[in-house]
Every structure is written in structure tokens, then in C-alpha cells.
Amino acid sequence: MSELPPMRPVEVRYDPSMDAPWWRVVTAMVLSQAAFIYSLMVTPGAAIAWTVGILEVIVGMGCVGMSIARTLHENAGHRIPMLGSPPVRPRRFDLFAGVGFSLVVGGAVLIVGVRDRGSWPMVALLAVMAITATVPYVIHNSRL
């Protein structure tokens, strides 16, 4: 039987997380706020409003999910407090979270049509978003 050659150690390169460049932050915030302003000015119930609202919620929840996943990855081995900031926070501003939340709220305004149906559907949608945003942190903390 032949012997395998000795294995070389694998080098792992650690790149610390950095803030996004200023031009990306400005562009993303202007576009997400423009989508939110559009959602406040459009006629509720219009076909284009429903389509744009659904797209905003999908993209926004994706951004919020990516922000949560990145936060959990950066805080592996640390408990994350429910109220307050996580112990490891390499960025001053999380672009995914900032853009995602405004897109979800703007899309919810378009989908629900708050001006026509009252405020309870909007409250229900935001409650679902709050639950889906806190469950990963609860699971993360219970594993430690």
C-alpha cells in the first residue's frame, strides 16, 4: 500500500468587513427612498402599484435576510442581545438593513393600500416582519 504525501496546511485569509463606499450608500438610499415616496403618492389598488409593491417587499425581505445572516455569521460564538447592538459590529451602517426595511415598508403600503382598508393589515404585515426578524436571533442564542 502506498503512503499519501503529507498535506500542506491550508492558509485561510481573513478579510475584515468594511463599510460600503459612500457612492453606493448614497445611490441605494436615494433609490430606496424614491421607491418609498412613490408608494405614498400612488393611487392604492392600481395594478402597477400591486406589482411594484410585491417587488419591493420581495427585494426588501431579501436585503433584510442578508443583513441578518451576515450579522449571525459575524457573531458566531457570541450571544446577540435582543435589545441593543450585537457584540461584533464591523460596520457603522448596514446598507442591506437600511435599504431593506424602507423597501418592505413601502411595498407594504402599496400592497395593503392603507388609505382604503384601514391600518390593521399594515400592522399585521409589520408584525410578521418583526417575528421573522427576531426568530433567527432566538435560534442563534439558544444554540450557544
N, C-alpha and C positions, 0 to 999 in steps of 0.2 A: 504494500500500500504506500502510495507516495504521500509525502508530507506537504501541506499547504505552505506557501510562503508567509512570512509574518505580515500582519496587517499594519499599515501605517495609521497613525492617529489622524482622525478627521478634524480639520480646523473649522470651527463654527465662527462665522463673522457676525458680530452684533452691531447692528446699526441702530443707534438710539432714534426714537421717534422725534420728529421735528414739526414745528408749525408749518402750515401751508404758506406759500408765498403770498404776499399782500394782494397781488393782482387776482389770484384765484379766489381769495376770500371776498374781495370787492365784487367780482363778477358773479359769484354764487349767491351772495347776499342780495345783490340788485335783482337778479333773475327770480329768486325765490320770493322776494318782497313784491315784485311786479306780478307774479302769479297770485299772491295773496290779495293784492289790491284789485286784480281782475275778478277774483272770486267775490269780493264785496260789491263790485259795481255791476255785475252781470244780472240779467233777469233770472230769478230762480225757476227751475223746471225746464229751461230751454235745453234742447238736445245737445248742443255744443257744451253747455255748462255741465251736464252729466258726464260727458266724455272727458272733458278736461279735469273735472273733479275726481273721477276714478283714477285717471293717470297721476294726478297729484298725490292722491292717497297711496297708490302703489309705490311710486318713486320715494315719497316721504317715509313710508314704513321701511323700505329697503335701506334708506340712509340711517334711520334711527336704529335698525337692526345691526347695521355695520358698525355704528358707533358703540352699541352695547357689546358686540362681540369683541371689538378692539379693546374696550375697557376691561372686559373679563380676561382677555389674553395678557394684557399688561399687568394685571393684578393677580396673576396666578400665584397661589400661596399666601395671599393676603385676604383678610375679611374686608368686605366693602360695606361701609355703613349705609343704612337706608336713608338717613338724613345727613347730608353733608357730602363732601367730595371724597373720591377714592384715595387710598394712601399713595398710589403711584399715578401721577398725572403729568406726563411729559409735555402736554400741550397746554397753552393758555386758553385756547379756544378750539373746540372740536367742531370742525366745519360740517361733518356729517350730521351731528346732533342739531346744530343751528339751522341748517337748511331743511333737514328732515321734519323737524317739528312745525316749522311755518308752512311747509307743503301739506302736511297732514291736516292741520287746522284749516287751511284754505280750501283743500279738497273736501273736507267735511262740510264746510259752509256751502259749497257748490252742490254736493250730493244731497244733503238734508234739506236745503232751501229753508234756512232758519226763519226767514221772514214770512213764510206761508204756513208752516206746520207747527210753530211753537218751538220752544227751546229743548224739550225733553229728548228728541233724537240726537241732538248735538251733545248733550250731557252724556247720553248713553255711549256714543261713539268715543268721546274723550275718556270715559271710564274704562272702556275696553282697551284703549291705547295705554292708559296708566297701568292696568293689570298686566298687559303683555310686556310692558317695560320693566316691571318690578319682579316678575316671576324668574327671569334668568339670574337676577342678583340673589334671590332667596335660594335658588338651587345651588348657586356658586358658594354661598356662605354655608349651606348645610353640608356640603362636601368637605369642608375644612374642619 
